[in-house]
Amino acid sequence: MNSSKRIDSLNEAFTKNFITSALGFTILCINGAFVYTYFKSQDFQRDPRYVLYIHLVINDMIMLMVSLALQISTYTVSVGFIPCWIMLLVLVTTNMNTPLNLAGMAAERYIAVCLPLHHIHICTVQRAHALIALIWLVSFIPPLSDILIVLATQPLSVFSRPLPCYPSYVFNTPHHQTLNLVVQVLLFSFVFLTVVITYLQVFVAARAVSGVNRASARNARNTILLHGVQLLFCMLTFISPFINRFLLIAWPQKRTDILFSSFILTNMLPRLLSPLIYGVRDKKFRGYFRMHFCFKCCRVVERRMGGKVGPRRRSIQAIH
């Protein structure tokens, strides 16, 4: 996106920044509402499944904010190497956290469905926190290796001059390209195999125990399908540089439009999948979400209109 600064007209730059800012603010508000719901209930904080889920949401929010900052900076200012590296460190780390967290959630669901008697002993909140710490540690290693390669191959003057803050521009040596390829292949293979194997096992187990209850089997199939869609979007983040390279060779005159579309599809829209898959579809989470937001909004509207709470609303409030 950094080349956009020199090619896009003022109207194009304003339009693209307005779209990304508006979409990003909307996604952050939606995800923030689910984070608020999580921390308002002790039940969620005692369940390792929801601990991993809310880490995924918060991680996506951090990644989205840094991505928006970098996107806007490409049209405004050139930052120094140190601030750029710090933002890229956070961006690359959170980007790698997402598929690893997804693999952890897949493993947790596999244990819950296929090993229910051992689930309470294996999947604890303490182990969920330890897994999150391990995910951050593993994800931190590649960007740290990138800066070590820069220190070993580039003159120290690189740290004092401003530059377009884009990973392929900052980390552009053959060593970086080799390291990036190895990390992406290993990460994609690990997460893909973990998610596919665990959810196939869950699918088989769901069919075995739900011969009478077809609705349960249908729900299991839908869940697996949605996880597959999320995995696809998640993996697009890692293969997008290769796709972009092919598209840029085919249509070099559409460079800024290709990079902008890639940014929207691979960095922004996937950040909306987590609350939709795990929040809206989860009955427990959806119930608490409606209690904290929908019912409160209704009460505010009723107070402003001077209306009285009806019998049905009183019964709902009494239940909650």
Contacts in CASP RR format, 6 or more apart in sequence:
PFRMAT RR
TARGET T0000
AUTHOR 0000-0000-0000
METHOD contacts of the structure
MODEL  1
MNSSKRIDSLNEAFTKNFITSALGFTILCINGAFVYTYFKSQDFQRDPRY
VLYIHLVINDMIMLMVSLALQISTYTVSVGFIPCWIMLLVLVTTNMNTPL
NLAGMAAERYIAVCLPLHHIHICTVQRAHALIALIWLVSFIPPLSDILIV
LATQPLSVFSRPLPCYPSYVFNTPHHQTLNLVVQVLLFSFVFLTVVITYL
QVFVAARAVSGVNRASARNARNTILLHGVQLLFCMLTFISPFINRFLLIA
WPQKRTDILFSSFILTNMLPRLLSPLIYGVRDKKFRGYFRMHFCFKCCRV
VERRMGGKVGPRRRSIQAIH
1 70 0 8 1.000
1 71 0 8 1.000
1 74 0 8 1.000
1 166 0 8 1.000
1 256 0 8 1.000
1 259 0 8 1.000
1 260 0 8 1.000
1 263 0 8 1.000
2 74 0 8 1.000
2 164 0 8 1.000
2 165 0 8 1.000
2 166 0 8 1.000
2 169 0 8 1.000
3 164 0 8 1.000
3 255 0 8 1.000
3 256 0 8 1.000
3 259 0 8 1.000
4 13 0 8 1.000
4 16 0 8 1.000
4 74 0 8 1.000
4 75 0 8 1.000
4 255 0 8 1.000
4 256 0 8 1.000
4 259 0 8 1.000
4 260 0 8 1.000
5 13 0 8 1.000
5 74 0 8 1.000
5 75 0 8 1.000
5 164 0 8 1.000
7 255 0 8 1.000
7 256 0 8 1.000
8 16 0 8 1.000
8 75 0 8 1.000
8 256 0 8 1.000
12 256 0 8 1.000
13 75 0 8 1.000
16 75 0 8 1.000
16 260 0 8 1.000
17 71 0 8 1.000
17 72 0 8 1.000
17 75 0 8 1.000
19 264 0 8 1.000
20 68 0 8 1.000
20 71 0 8 1.000
20 72 0 8 1.000
20 263 0 8 1.000
20 264 0 8 1.000
20 268 0 8 1.000
21 68 0 8 1.000
21 72 0 8 1.000
23 264 0 8 1.000
23 268 0 8 1.000
24 64 0 8 1.000
24 68 0 8 1.000
24 268 0 8 1.000
24 271 0 8 1.000
27 64 0 8 1.000
27 268 0 8 1.000
27 271 0 8 1.000
27 272 0 8 1.000
28 61 0 8 1.000
28 64 0 8 1.000
28 65 0 8 1.000
30 272 0 8 1.000
30 275 0 8 1.000
31 57 0 8 1.000
31 58 0 8 1.000
31 60 0 8 1.000
31 61 0 8 1.000
31 271 0 8 1.000
31 272 0 8 1.000
31 274 0 8 1.000
31 275 0 8 1.000
32 57 0 8 1.000
32 61 0 8 1.000
33 289 0 8 1.000
33 293 0 8 1.000
34 54 0 8 1.000
34 57 0 8 1.000
34 275 0 8 1.000
34 279 0 8 1.000
34 285 0 8 1.000
34 289 0 8 1.000
35 54 0 8 1.000
35 57 0 8 1.000
35 58 0 8 1.000
35 61 0 8 1.000
36 292 0 8 1.000
37 44 0 8 1.000
37 285 0 8 1.000
37 288 0 8 1.000
37 289 0 8 1.000
37 292 0 8 1.000
37 293 0 8 1.000
38 44 0 8 1.000
38 45 0 8 1.000
38 50 0 8 1.000
38 53 0 8 1.000
38 54 0 8 1.000
38 57 0 8 1.000
39 45 0 8 1.000
40 288 0 8 1.000
40 292 0 8 1.000
41 288 0 8 1.000
43 284 0 8 1.000
44 50 0 8 1.000
44 51 0 8 1.000
44 54 0 8 1.000
44 285 0 8 1.000
44 288 0 8 1.000
45 51 0 8 1.000
45 125 0 8 1.000
46 125 0 8 1.000
47 125 0 8 1.000
48 108 0 8 1.000
48 123 0 8 1.000
48 124 0 8 1.000
48 125 0 8 1.000
48 127 0 8 1.000
48 128 0 8 1.000
49 105 0 8 1.000
49 108 0 8 1.000
49 109 0 8 1.000
49 112 0 8 1.000
49 123 0 8 1.000
50 285 0 8 1.000
51 125 0 8 1.000
51 128 0 8 1.000
51 129 0 8 1.000
51 132 0 8 1.000
52 101 0 8 1.000
52 104 0 8 1.000
52 105 0 8 1.000
52 108 0 8 1.000
52 128 0 8 1.000
52 131 0 8 1.000
52 132 0 8 1.000
53 105 0 8 1.000
53 274 0 8 1.000
53 278 0 8 1.000
53 279 0 8 1.000
55 101 0 8 1.000
55 132 0 8 1.000
56 98 0 8 1.000
56 101 0 8 1.000
56 102 0 8 1.000
56 105 0 8 1.000
56 274 0 8 1.000
56 278 0 8 1.000
57 274 0 8 1.000
57 275 0 8 1.000
59 94 0 8 1.000
59 97 0 8 1.000
59 98 0 8 1.000
59 101 0 8 1.000
60 94 0 8 1.000
60 98 0 8 1.000
60 270 0 8 1.000
60 271 0 8 1.000
60 274 0 8 1.000
61 271 0 8 1.000
62 90 0 8 1.000
62 94 0 8 1.000
63 90 0 8 1.000
63 91 0 8 1.000
63 94 0 8 1.000
63 95 0 8 1.000
63 97 0 8 1.000
63 98 0 8 1.000
63 267 0 8 1.000
63 271 0 8 1.000
64 267 0 8 1.000
64 268 0 8 1.000
64 271 0 8 1.000
66 87 0 8 1.000
66 90 0 8 1.000
66 91 0 8 1.000
66 94 0 8 1.000
67 91 0 8 1.000
67 263 0 8 1.000
67 267 0 8 1.000
67 268 0 8 1.000
69 87 0 8 1.000
70 87 0 8 1.000
70 88 0 8 1.000
70 91 0 8 1.000
70 165 0 8 1.000
70 166 0 8 1.000
71 263 0 8 1.000
73 79 0 8 1.000
73 165 0 8 1.000
74 164 0 8 1.000
74 165 0 8 1.000
74 166 0 8 1.000
77 162 0 8 1.000
78 162 0 8 1.000
78 163 0 8 1.000
78 164 0 8 1.000
78 165 0 8 1.000
79 87 0 8 1.000
79 162 0 8 1.000
79 163 0 8 1.000
79 165 0 8 1.000
80 161 0 8 1.000
80 162 0 8 1.000
80 163 0 8 1.000
80 165 0 8 1.000
81 158 0 8 1.000
81 159 0 8 1.000
81 160 0 8 1.000
81 161 0 8 1.000
81 162 0 8 1.000
81 163 0 8 1.000
81 170 0 8 1.000
82 159 0 8 1.000
83 165 0 8 1.000
84 163 0 8 1.000
84 165 0 8 1.000
84 170 0 8 1.000
85 147 0 8 1.000
85 170 0 8 1.000
87 165 0 8 1.000
88 143 0 8 1.000
88 146 0 8 1.000
88 165 0 8 1.000
88 167 0 8 1.000
88 170 0 8 1.000
88 171 0 8 1.000
89 140 0 8 1.000
89 143 0 8 1.000
89 144 0 8 1.000
89 147 0 8 1.000
91 167 0 8 1.000
92 139 0 8 1.000
92 142 0 8 1.000
92 143 0 8 1.000
92 146 0 8 1.000
92 167 0 8 1.000
93 136 0 8 1.000
93 139 0 8 1.000
93 140 0 8 1.000
93 143 0 8 1.000
94 139 0 8 1.000
95 139 0 8 1.000
95 237 0 8 1.000
96 138 0 8 1.000
96 139 0 8 1.000
96 142 0 8 1.000
96 183 0 8 1.000
96 187 0 8 1.000
97 135 0 8 1.000
97 136 0 8 1.000
97 139 0 8 1.000
98 234 0 8 1.000
98 237 0 8 1.000
98 270 0 8 1.000
99 187 0 8 1.000
99 188 0 8 1.000
99 191 0 8 1.000
99 231 0 8 1.000
99 234 0 8 1.000
99 235 0 8 1.000
99 238 0 8 1.000
100 135 0 8 1.000
100 138 0 8 1.000
100 139 0 8 1.000
100 187 0 8 1.000
100 191 0 8 1.000
101 132 0 8 1.000
101 135 0 8 1.000
102 191 0 8 1.000
102 195 0 8 1.000
102 227 0 8 1.000
102 230 0 8 1.000
102 231 0 8 1.000
102 234 0 8 1.000
103 190 0 8 1.000
103 191 0 8 1.000
103 194 0 8 1.000
103 195 0 8 1.000
104 131 0 8 1.000
104 194 0 8 1.000
106 194 0 8 1.000
106 195 0 8 1.000
106 198 0 8 1.000
106 199 0 8 1.000
106 227 0 8 1.000
107 194 0 8 1.000
107 198 0 8 1.000
108 123 0 8 1.000
108 128 0 8 1.000
109 198 0 8 1.000
109 199 0 8 1.000
109 202 0 8 1.000
110 198 0 8 1.000
110 199 0 8 1.000
110 201 0 8 1.000
110 202 0 8 1.000
111 118 0 8 1.000
111 119 0 8 1.000
111 122 0 8 1.000
111 123 0 8 1.000
112 119 0 8 1.000
112 123 0 8 1.000
113 201 0 8 1.000
113 202 0 8 1.000
113 205 0 8 1.000
113 206 0 8 1.000
114 201 0 8 1.000
114 202 0 8 1.000
114 205 0 8 1.000
115 122 0 8 1.000
142 179 0 8 1.000
142 180 0 8 1.000
142 183 0 8 1.000
145 179 0 8 1.000
146 171 0 8 1.000
146 176 0 8 1.000
146 179 0 8 1.000
149 171 0 8 1.000
149 173 0 8 1.000
149 175 0 8 1.000
149 176 0 8 1.000
149 179 0 8 1.000
150 158 0 8 1.000
150 170 0 8 1.000
150 171 0 8 1.000
150 173 0 8 1.000
153 173 0 8 1.000
153 175 0 8 1.000
154 173 0 8 1.000
163 169 0 8 1.000
163 170 0 8 1.000
168 241 0 8 1.000
171 180 0 8 1.000
184 238 0 8 1.000
184 239 0 8 1.000
187 238 0 8 1.000
188 235 0 8 1.000
188 238 0 8 1.000
188 239 0 8 1.000
191 231 0 8 1.000
191 234 0 8 1.000
191 235 0 8 1.000
192 231 0 8 1.000
192 235 0 8 1.000
195 227 0 8 1.000
195 228 0 8 1.000
195 231 0 8 1.000
199 224 0 8 1.000
199 227 0 8 1.000
199 228 0 8 1.000
202 220 0 8 1.000
202 224 0 8 1.000
203 220 0 8 1.000
203 221 0 8 1.000
203 224 0 8 1.000
206 216 0 8 1.000
206 217 0 8 1.000
206 220 0 8 1.000
206 221 0 8 1.000
207 217 0 8 1.000
207 220 0 8 1.000
209 216 0 8 1.000
210 216 0 8 1.000
210 217 0 8 1.000
210 220 0 8 1.000
211 217 0 8 1.000
223 281 0 8 1.000
226 277 0 8 1.000
226 281 0 8 1.000
227 277 0 8 1.000
229 273 0 8 1.000
230 270 0 8 1.000
230 273 0 8 1.000
230 274 0 8 1.000
230 277 0 8 1.000
233 265 0 8 1.000
233 266 0 8 1.000
233 269 0 8 1.000
233 270 0 8 1.000
233 273 0 8 1.000
234 270 0 8 1.000
236 243 0 8 1.000
236 265 0 8 1.000
236 266 0 8 1.000
236 270 0 8 1.000
237 266 0 8 1.000
237 267 0 8 1.000
237 270 0 8 1.000
240 262 0 8 1.000
240 265 0 8 1.000
240 266 0 8 1.000
243 262 0 8 1.000
244 258 0 8 1.000
244 259 0 8 1.000
244 262 0 8 1.000
247 254 0 8 1.000
247 258 0 8 1.000
248 255 0 8 1.000
248 258 0 8 1.000
251 258 0 8 1.000
278 285 0 8 1.000
279 285 0 8 1.000
279 286 0 8 1.000
279 289 0 8 1.000
280 286 0 8 1.000
291 320 0 8 1.000
295 316 0 8 1.000
295 317 0 8 1.000
295 320 0 8 1.000
298 313 0 8 1.000
299 309 0 8 1.000
302 308 0 8 1.000
302 309 0 8 1.000
302 313 0 8 1.000
309 317 0 8 1.000
END
